[in-house]
Amino acid sequence: MYHFFIRPVLFLFPPEFIHHVTFRLLKVAGKIGLLSMWRKQFQLVDKRLERTVLGITFPNPVGLAAGFDKDARLIDELAELGFGFIEIGTLTPKPQPGNDKPRLFRLPQDQALINRMGFNNEGVEAAVVRLKRRTSSVIVGGNIGKNKVTPNEQAVDDYRLCFQALYPYVDYFVVNVSSPNTPNLRALQEKEPLKQLLNAVQALNAEHPQRKPVLLKIAPDLTEGQLLDVVEILRETKTDGVIATNTTIARAGLHTAAERVTKIGSGGLSGRPLTQRATEVIAFLRKNLGSGFPIIGVGGIMTPQDAVEKLQAGADLVQIYTGFIYEGPGFVRRINEAVLEAANRH
């Protein structure tokens, strides 16, 4: 039904507009009890899907990636759709509008999106107000970043502020230095700045009686040498896990007309064109980090089989975003069914 009736209608409208409309519809559906009625259709509860990663027991391995619910507006409603965990953000200390619109584009021929949102969010304190009100027990991760106007030399302060504000309300943290849409942010992925940033966050973490897992989210565009640097830094800073990968700035091999891609301009590309590269990065990290290091795989999961392949390449958990938009609310359940099927074959 989603493919034949709902998606064609949604795709008639600009993507950011329809994103906000969908949010309002989900909020209404939650209030009048529709989501609870449909719960069985979307959720798959099975002990064999459980994963204990980062010291947390996830009911299933399929999470919602950061960027969809930046401001923690829909945690309870999205939990009804069967996600094993939900990542909010990227959040910054101060509210910021993000980049100029239009800043979100569909590439249907490629099953892809290009976004240059620019960490648009209402600020970490507004998210905290909503987190205090939530009623579901779904696992929540807090993805944190720096404000656009904060120079890189002071970036550590922004990450610290977000960490402190979110600490009581999230189950794990993600340090995001890999978005292509905040000027110079990816420079923080360089060896020394990254080491300093992660050490600062972990020092703050150690001040709390119970430390929370801290993960690093990396770009798919890193070279093999840079990935080896990341491996070294993760170990040295005692970072708890890695999320691979964010969106890509590459544009190779697209089916969409080159003129349209050029007209869209800069931004991070997600969806089908990222599938293979994200899986390669996961496999590389697994090989070089060893068997026990937590990896969350994200990027180009457009079919249940894509998710299974990420897990087989070495991911402990997976996250979806673009696939959720193209495949609809039943996608989480279909992935979990495929995970069980793959486990039965082995």
One Martini backbone bead per residue (centre of mass of N, CA, C, O) as a GRO file, in nm:
protein
  346
    1MET     BB    1   0.058   0.063  -0.021
    2TYR     BB    2   0.288   0.262   0.003
    3HIS     BB    3   0.403   0.236  -0.290
    4PHE     BB    4   0.115   0.289  -0.453
    5PHE     BB    5  -0.013   0.541  -0.269
    6ILE     BB    6   0.156   0.712  -0.063
    7ARG     BB    7   0.429   0.788  -0.195
    8PRO     BB    8   0.329   0.933  -0.455
    9VAL     BB    9   0.204   1.165  -0.289
   10LEU     BB   10   0.445   1.261  -0.121
   11PHE     BB   11   0.632   1.306  -0.392
   12LEU     BB   12   0.475   1.575  -0.485
   13PHE     BB   13   0.634   1.704  -0.256
   14PRO     BB   14   0.839   1.862  -0.079
   15PRO     BB   15   1.044   1.706   0.144
   16GLU     BB   16   1.033   1.902   0.393
   17PHE     BB   17   0.731   1.941   0.403
   18ILE     BB   18   0.654   1.633   0.432
   19HIS     BB   19   0.804   1.587   0.693
   20HIS     BB   20   0.618   1.773   0.867
   21VAL     BB   21   0.353   1.636   0.800
   22THR     BB   22   0.424   1.356   0.908
   23PHE     BB   23   0.465   1.443   1.196
   24ARG     BB   24   0.174   1.537   1.245
   25LEU     BB   25   0.037   1.265   1.178
   26LEU     BB   26   0.182   1.096   1.395
   27LYS     BB   27   0.083   1.259   1.635
   28VAL     BB   28  -0.218   1.208   1.587
   29ALA     BB   29  -0.209   0.896   1.578
   30GLY     BB   30  -0.110   0.877   1.872
   31LYS     BB   31  -0.347   1.028   2.019
   32ILE     BB   32  -0.586   0.829   1.885
   33GLY     BB   33  -0.444   0.520   1.873
   34LEU     BB   34  -0.345   0.405   1.596
   35LEU     BB   35  -0.057   0.296   1.658
   36SER     BB   36  -0.148   0.085   1.864
   37MET     BB   37  -0.324  -0.074   1.662
   38TRP     BB   38  -0.061  -0.119   1.456
   39ARG     BB   39   0.171  -0.254   1.611
   40LYS     BB   40   0.165  -0.553   1.499
   41GLN     BB   41   0.244  -0.468   1.208
   42PHE     BB   42   0.541  -0.340   1.296
   43GLN     BB   43   0.608  -0.538   1.517
   44LEU     BB   44   0.891  -0.753   1.635
   45VAL     BB   45   0.885  -1.004   1.879
   46ASP     BB   46   1.214  -1.149   1.957
   47LYS     BB   47   1.469  -1.290   2.127
   48ARG     BB   48   1.661  -1.330   1.867
   49LEU     BB   49   1.695  -1.004   1.827
   50GLU     BB   50   1.865  -0.962   2.052
   51ARG     BB   51   2.115  -0.709   2.168
   52THR     BB   52   2.433  -0.682   2.329
   53VAL     BB   53   2.541  -0.344   2.339
   54LEU     BB   54   2.718  -0.131   2.530
   55GLY     BB   55   2.550  -0.265   2.777
   56ILE     BB   56   2.292  -0.295   2.592
   57THR     BB   57   1.956  -0.403   2.544
   58PHE     BB   58   1.831  -0.479   2.236
   59PRO     BB   59   1.536  -0.586   2.090
   60ASN     BB   60   1.673  -0.483   1.818
   61PRO     BB   61   1.894  -0.393   1.534
   62VAL     BB   62   1.685  -0.148   1.455
   63GLY     BB   63   1.745   0.186   1.373
   64LEU     BB   64   1.727   0.535   1.395
   65ALA     BB   65   1.867   0.780   1.249
   66ALA     BB   66   1.997   1.060   1.243
   67GLY     BB   67   1.776   1.349   1.134
   68PHE     BB   68   1.474   1.283   1.166
   69ASP     BB   69   1.467   1.340   1.501
   70LYS     BB   70   1.624   1.598   1.616
   71ASP     BB   71   1.403   1.713   1.863
   72ALA     BB   72   1.235   1.486   2.008
   73ARG     BB   73   0.914   1.464   1.902
   74LEU     BB   74   0.872   1.116   1.819
   75ILE     BB   75   0.946   0.880   2.009
   76ASP     BB   76   0.677   0.735   2.081
   77GLU     BB   77   0.577   0.694   1.788
   78LEU     BB   78   0.831   0.544   1.671
   79ALA     BB   79   0.825   0.305   1.871
   80GLU     BB   80   0.565   0.174   1.736
   81LEU     BB   81   0.742   0.085   1.463
   82GLY     BB   82   0.990  -0.113   1.594
   83PHE     BB   83   1.227   0.009   1.709
   84GLY     BB   84   1.523  -0.051   1.893
   85PHE     BB   85   1.618   0.250   1.822
   86ILE     BB   86   1.684   0.612   1.883
   87GLU     BB   87   1.826   0.894   1.709
   88ILE     BB   88   1.907   1.204   1.799
   89GLY     BB   89   1.958   1.460   1.588
   90THR     BB   90   2.159   1.702   1.564
   91LEU     BB   91   2.283   1.870   1.847
   92THR     BB   92   2.298   2.200   1.982
   93PRO     BB   93   2.326   2.439   2.208
   94LYS     BB   94   2.205   2.623   1.996
   95PRO     BB   95   1.991   2.746   1.805
   96GLN     BB   96   1.935   2.664   1.445
   97PRO     BB   97   1.830   2.695   1.104
   98GLY     BB   98   2.036   2.654   0.900
   99ASN     BB   99   2.011   2.628   0.584
  100ASP     BB  100   1.899   2.717   0.300
  101LYS     BB  101   1.629   2.708   0.108
  102PRO     BB  102   1.667   2.445  -0.044
  103ARG     BB  103   1.799   2.116   0.139
  104LEU     BB  104   1.608   1.886   0.008
  105PHE     BB  105   1.656   1.590  -0.207
  106ARG     BB  106   1.534   1.391  -0.462
  107LEU     BB  107   1.648   1.059  -0.616
  108PRO     BB  108   1.461   0.822  -0.747
  109GLN     BB  109   1.653   0.676  -0.955
  110ASP     BB  110   1.859   0.625  -0.685
  111GLN     BB  111   1.743   0.606  -0.408
  112ALA     BB  112   1.778   0.920  -0.300
  113LEU     BB  113   1.952   1.178  -0.111
  114ILE     BB  114   1.992   1.535  -0.063
  115ASN     BB  115   2.167   1.714   0.202
  116ARG     BB  116   2.183   2.068   0.365
  117MET     BB  117   2.080   2.147   0.656
  118GLY     BB  118   2.278   2.231   0.909
  119PHE     BB  119   2.186   2.166   1.200
  120ASN     BB  120   1.883   2.187   1.240
  121ASN     BB  121   1.773   2.327   1.557
  122GLU     BB  122   1.645   2.406   1.896
  123GLY     BB  123   1.826   2.280   2.085
  124VAL     BB  124   1.903   2.103   2.368
  125GLU     BB  125   1.687   2.212   2.571
  126ALA     BB  126   1.433   2.141   2.404
  127ALA     BB  127   1.487   1.835   2.403
  128VAL     BB  128   1.481   1.789   2.708
  129VAL     BB  129   1.185   1.860   2.754
  130ARG     BB  130   1.085   1.615   2.581
  131LEU     BB  131   1.234   1.383   2.727
  132LYS     BB  132   1.079   1.423   2.999
  133ARG     BB  133   0.787   1.342   2.854
  134ARG     BB  134   0.833   1.068   2.789
  135THR     BB  135   0.692   0.716   2.786
  136SER     BB  136   0.884   0.547   2.655
  137SER     BB  137   1.155   0.279   2.659
  138VAL     BB  138   1.322   0.353   2.440
  139ILE     BB  139   1.617   0.370   2.296
  140VAL     BB  140   1.846   0.656   2.330
  141GLY     BB  141   2.029   0.871   2.124
  142GLY     BB  142   2.292   1.131   2.128
  143ASN     BB  143   2.351   1.367   1.881
  144ILE     BB  144   2.650   1.569   1.858
  145GLY     BB  145   2.741   1.922   1.810
  146LYS     BB  146   2.814   2.221   1.644
  147ASN     BB  147   2.801   2.533   1.591
  148LYS     BB  148   2.856   2.724   1.317
  149VAL     BB  149   2.992   2.978   1.486
  150THR     BB  150   3.188   2.778   1.598
  151PRO     BB  151   3.498   2.738   1.634
  152ASN     BB  152   3.708   2.472   1.629
  153GLU     BB  153   3.870   2.562   1.891
  154GLN     BB  154   3.563   2.554   2.049
  155ALA     BB  155   3.407   2.280   2.007
  156VAL     BB  156   3.432   2.130   2.278
  157ASP     BB  157   3.225   2.305   2.433
  158ASP     BB  158   2.973   2.210   2.276
  159TYR     BB  159   2.993   1.908   2.344
  160ARG     BB  160   2.980   1.943   2.649
  161LEU     BB  161   2.706   2.081   2.673
  162CYS     BB  162   2.542   1.849   2.545
  163PHE     BB  163   2.625   1.624   2.733
  164GLN     BB  164   2.519   1.744   3.001
  165ALA     BB  165   2.219   1.786   2.918
  166LEU     BB  166   2.169   1.469   2.817
  167TYR     BB  167   2.268   1.254   3.020
  168PRO     BB  168   1.986   1.174   3.177
  169TYR     BB  169   1.821   1.099   2.873
  170VAL     BB  170   2.039   0.900   2.757
  171ASP     BB  171   2.216   0.597   2.655
  172TYR     BB  172   2.384   0.746   2.424
  173PHE     BB  173   2.663   0.873   2.230
  174VAL     BB  174   2.731   1.104   1.947
  175VAL     BB  175   3.006   1.205   1.763
  176ASN     BB  176   2.978   1.468   1.522
  177VAL     BB  177   3.228   1.509   1.236
  178SER     BB  178   3.074   1.417   0.934
  179SER     BB  179   2.932   1.648   0.830
  180PRO     BB  180   2.904   1.838   0.517
  181ASN     BB  181   2.711   2.108   0.634
  182THR     BB  182   2.950   2.217   0.814
  183PRO     BB  183   3.184   2.425   0.826
  184ASN     BB  184   3.482   2.241   0.893
  185LEU     BB  185   3.396   1.984   1.051
  186ARG     BB  186   3.580   1.758   0.910
  187ALA     BB  187   3.847   1.860   1.042
  188LEU     BB  188   3.786   1.695   1.315
  189GLN     BB  189   3.894   1.415   1.184
  190GLU     BB  190   4.153   1.477   1.248
  191LYS     BB  191   4.366   1.343   1.459
  192GLU     BB  192   4.410   1.562   1.685
  193PRO     BB  193   4.125   1.689   1.718
  194LEU     BB  194   3.982   1.417   1.775
  195LYS     BB  195   4.136   1.335   2.026
  196GLN     BB  196   4.063   1.583   2.198
  197LEU     BB  197   3.757   1.552   2.187
  198LEU     BB  198   3.727   1.262   2.302
  199ASN     BB  199   3.881   1.313   2.565
  200ALA     BB  200   3.689   1.534   2.672
  201VAL     BB  201   3.432   1.361   2.681
  202GLN     BB  202   3.550   1.132   2.863
  203ALA     BB  203   3.619   1.310   3.106
  204LEU     BB  204   3.325   1.389   3.159
  205ASN     BB  205   3.215   1.102   3.189
  206ALA     BB  206   3.399   1.026   3.446
  207GLU     BB  207   3.237   1.226   3.647
  208HIS     BB  208   3.034   1.013   3.642
  209PRO     BB  209   2.911   0.740   3.803
  210GLN     BB  210   2.778   0.669   3.510
  211ARG     BB  211   2.879   0.583   3.222
  212LYS     BB  212   2.845   0.656   2.879
  213PRO     BB  213   2.831   0.572   2.572
  214VAL     BB  214   3.077   0.648   2.310
  215LEU     BB  215   3.047   0.759   1.976
  216LEU     BB  216   3.161   0.757   1.637
  217LYS     BB  217   3.100   0.947   1.343
  218ILE     BB  218   3.163   0.862   1.005
  219ALA     BB  219   3.284   0.891   0.697
  220PRO     BB  220   3.295   0.745   0.366
  221ASP     BB  221   3.553   0.939   0.254
  222LEU     BB  222   3.769   0.784   0.375
  223THR     BB  223   4.064   0.666   0.380
  224GLU     BB  224   4.256   0.411   0.475
  225GLY     BB  225   4.445   0.584   0.647
  226GLN     BB  226   4.217   0.730   0.806
  227LEU     BB  227   4.090   0.472   0.922
  228LEU     BB  228   4.342   0.390   1.084
  229ASP     BB  229   4.336   0.640   1.260
  230VAL     BB  230   4.061   0.584   1.385
  231VAL     BB  231   4.135   0.321   1.521
  232GLU     BB  232   4.353   0.443   1.703
  233ILE     BB  233   4.172   0.654   1.844
  234LEU     BB  234   3.958   0.469   1.964
  235ARG     BB  235   4.159   0.324   2.148
  236GLU     BB  236   4.305   0.565   2.292
  237THR     BB  237   4.011   0.703   2.392
  238LYS     BB  238   3.799   0.483   2.467
  239THR     BB  239   3.594   0.437   2.261
  240ASP     BB  240   3.294   0.243   2.233
  241GLY     BB  241   3.225   0.334   1.923
  242VAL     BB  242   3.093   0.304   1.577
  243ILE     BB  243   2.964   0.498   1.298
  244ALA     BB  244   2.888   0.337   0.975
  245THR     BB  245   2.773   0.603   0.794
  246ASN     BB  246   2.757   0.882   0.656
  247THR     BB  247   2.743   1.093   0.424
  248THR     BB  248   2.820   1.179   0.086
  249ILE     BB  249   3.017   1.376  -0.160
  250ALA     BB  250   2.970   1.189  -0.370
  251ARG     BB  251   2.865   1.133  -0.749
  252ALA     BB  252   2.905   0.859  -0.854
  253GLY     BB  253   2.690   0.670  -1.064
  254LEU     BB  254   2.447   0.828  -1.143
  255HIS     BB  255   2.117   0.845  -1.295
  256THR     BB  256   2.089   1.119  -1.264
  257ALA     BB  257   2.105   1.399  -1.408
  258ALA     BB  258   2.376   1.602  -1.410
  259GLU     BB  259   2.227   1.877  -1.410
  260ARG     BB  260   2.064   1.826  -1.154
  261VAL     BB  261   2.297   1.774  -0.961
  262THR     BB  262   2.431   2.049  -1.009
  263LYS     BB  263   2.187   2.222  -0.922
  264ILE     BB  264   2.174   2.126  -0.631
  265GLY     BB  265   2.460   2.056  -0.520
  266SER     BB  266   2.540   2.052  -0.221
  267GLY     BB  267   2.587   1.761  -0.010
  268GLY     BB  268   2.447   1.475   0.126
  269LEU     BB  269   2.455   1.143   0.028
  270SER     BB  270   2.188   0.903   0.018
  271GLY     BB  271   2.150   0.561  -0.015
  272ARG     BB  272   2.213   0.348  -0.267
  273PRO     BB  273   2.507   0.476  -0.340
  274LEU     BB  274   2.611   0.381  -0.030
  275THR     BB  275   2.601   0.079   0.024
  276GLN     BB  276   2.887  -0.036  -0.048
  277ARG     BB  277   3.072   0.160   0.108
  278ALA     BB  278   2.962   0.112   0.394
  279THR     BB  279   3.031  -0.192   0.396
  280GLU     BB  280   3.337  -0.160   0.355
  281VAL     BB  281   3.390   0.001   0.614
  282ILE     BB  282   3.288  -0.209   0.812
  283ALA     BB  283   3.485  -0.437   0.730
  284PHE     BB  284   3.744  -0.278   0.791
  285LEU     BB  285   3.688  -0.224   1.090
  286ARG     BB  286   3.654  -0.513   1.184
  287LYS     BB  287   3.937  -0.611   1.104
  288ASN     BB  288   4.091  -0.370   1.283
  289LEU     BB  289   3.918  -0.404   1.570
  290GLY     BB  290   3.775  -0.658   1.590
  291SER     BB  291   3.517  -0.846   1.750
  292GLY     BB  292   3.425  -0.646   2.013
  293PHE     BB  293   3.364  -0.388   1.852
  294PRO     BB  294   3.133  -0.149   1.821
  295ILE     BB  295   2.903  -0.149   1.534
  296ILE     BB  296   2.723   0.085   1.336
  297GLY     BB  297   2.520   0.042   1.053
  298VAL     BB  298   2.515   0.293   0.783
  299GLY     BB  299   2.403   0.303   0.452
  300GLY     BB  300   2.197   0.198   0.207
  301ILE     BB  301   1.926   0.081   0.340
  302MET     BB  302   1.676  -0.054   0.103
  303THR     BB  303   1.687  -0.350   0.212
  304PRO     BB  304   1.692  -0.622   0.405
  305GLN     BB  305   1.959  -0.733   0.279
  306ASP     BB  306   2.137  -0.490   0.344
  307ALA     BB  307   2.129  -0.536   0.650
  308VAL     BB  308   2.245  -0.819   0.654
  309GLU     BB  309   2.519  -0.738   0.521
  310LYS     BB  310   2.610  -0.552   0.748
  311LEU     BB  311   2.615  -0.771   0.966
  312GLN     BB  312   2.810  -0.964   0.807
  313ALA     BB  313   3.046  -0.737   0.797
  314GLY     BB  314   3.019  -0.638   1.138
  315ALA     BB  315   2.764  -0.541   1.246
  316ASP     BB  316   2.555  -0.510   1.535
  317LEU     BB  317   2.403  -0.268   1.410
  318VAL     BB  318   2.135  -0.072   1.262
  319GLN     BB  319   2.047   0.202   1.034
  320ILE     BB  320   1.778   0.420   0.928
  321TYR     BB  321   1.631   0.651   0.662
  322THR     BB  322   1.595   0.653   0.351
  323GLY     BB  323   1.452   0.373   0.352
  324PHE     BB  324   1.209   0.474   0.521
  325ILE     BB  325   1.104   0.672   0.303
  326TYR     BB  326   1.085   0.460   0.059
  327GLU     BB  327   0.940   0.204   0.240
  328GLY     BB  328   0.832   0.264   0.516
  329PRO     BB  329   0.696   0.144   0.823
  330GLY     BB  330   0.746  -0.175   0.742
  331PHE     BB  331   1.065  -0.199   0.729
  332VAL     BB  332   1.150  -0.296   1.009
  333ARG     BB  333   1.010  -0.571   1.005
  334ARG     BB  334   1.146  -0.681   0.744
  335ILE     BB  335   1.427  -0.683   0.859
  336ASN     BB  336   1.377  -0.868   1.103
  337GLU     BB  337   1.288  -1.109   0.932
  338ALA     BB  338   1.561  -1.135   0.776
  339VAL     BB  339   1.737  -1.187   1.024
  340LEU     BB  340   1.599  -1.451   1.109
  341GLU     BB  341   1.638  -1.601   0.844
  342ALA     BB  342   1.950  -1.588   0.843
  343ALA     BB  343   1.982  -1.740   1.114
  344ASN     BB  344   1.844  -2.007   1.021
  345ARG     BB  345   2.055  -2.071   0.789
  346HIS     BB  346   2.295  -2.088   1.022
   0.00000   0.00000   0.00000
